[in-house]
Amino acid sequence: MTLATHDVRWGAGGRLIVDGVSLAVEPGRVLGLIGPNGSGKSSLLRLLCRLRRVASGVVTLDGQDIAGVGRRDLARRLAFVEQQASTDIQLTVCDVVRLGRTPHRAAFASWTAEDEKAVDAALQRVGLMGRHDQHWHTLSGGERQRVHIARALAQEPRELILDEPTNHLDIQHQLSILGLVRRLGVTCIVALHDLNLASLFCDRIGVLSAGRLLAAGLPEEVLTPALIREVFGVDVTIRVGANGHRHIDYLVDHEPGPRP
Ligand SMILES: Nc1ncnc2c1ncn2[C@@H]1O[C@H](COP(=O)(O)OP(=O)(O)OP(=O)(O)O)[C@@H](O)[C@H]1O
């Protein structure tokens, strides 16, 4: 296990928000985190990359408490794409992605061909090479999201943490970004709202509800109609499509078609 939490708790405003969560992701695998709004997904991700300190319990990286890992060492290992990351509006796309190289460069070291190669490769991977010199603030929401993913890729992390990376993305880019994440072969923890995408792209899924880990396992073990009903209050049926993928169909109480 590369990244793991052991009975982790964290609270704010007098409330326990992450409540005794123990989970682990295997090297090179994708662990999806699902759960209703406010169930603690972002809070848990922030604990995992030490943006917040656990109140109790331990987060480990290769078995070592991350509280004891140096800031630079942690930044070389682990990249985080936040849900609504903002960036200095004066920066260009390329400037933002270059920030991902910071942990790899010695203080005052000059920019190397290797740095440039990593930045270009990251921009290629998210399909934004043509926007290299565009100002970040002039990008659409989905393009900004892809630039932040490129910044994380330029960091060349071994562990990648993504908080709802498909927010703002059209369906083609949702599929391509999650496909890319899978192909990277890095250890990945990703919070997702779309249960079908979680089922398609995650090796394992953890389900958070009111800060507690309610279930964890293979998508077909976890994403059952009973669990979805319990956690999200929604009725579904699950069918296996011609391509062998499982599809979650939401049962809604109105008929499709034109309104009377
Ligand atoms: N610093 C804080 N102070 C007070 N409450 C907080 C703080 N951070 C998070 N919370 C609360 O903790 C709960 C969990 O928030 P979190 O953002 O982790 O949920 P989430 O599962 O990521 O939600 P969503 O799906 O809506 O993004 C929410 O009710 C939120 O208001």
The ligand as a Gaussian input file, in Angstrom:
#p B3LYP/6-31G(d) Opt

LIG

0 1
 N      -13.163000      24.352000       7.644000
 C      -14.417000      23.961000       7.856000
 N      -15.163000      24.523000       8.822000
 C      -16.444000      24.113000       9.065000
 N      -17.061000      23.144000       8.351000
 C      -16.356000      22.562000       7.375000
 C      -15.004000      22.916000       7.067000
 N      -14.581000      22.156000       6.039000
 C      -15.607000      21.362000       5.711000
 N      -16.668000      21.599000       6.502000
 C      -17.969000      20.923000       6.448000
 O      -17.702000      19.546000       6.451000
 C      -18.648000      18.840000       5.630000
 C      -17.913000      17.998000       4.606000
 O      -17.350000      18.853000       3.633000
 P      -16.543000      18.290000       2.403000
 O      -16.202000      19.457000       1.530000
 O      -15.450000      17.446000       2.887000
 O      -17.659000      17.369000       1.714000
 P      -17.720000      16.689000       0.288000
 O      -18.123000      15.272000       0.503000
 O      -16.438000      16.927000      -0.455000
 O      -18.906000      17.497000      -0.374000
 P      -19.271000      17.853000      -1.925000
 O      -19.688000      16.566000      -2.584000
 O      -20.421000      18.806000      -1.760000
 O      -18.058000      18.497000      -2.545000
 C      -19.545000      19.908000       5.024000
 O      -20.750000      19.959000       5.762000
 C      -18.748000      21.206000       5.185000
 O      -19.584000      22.308000       5.332000

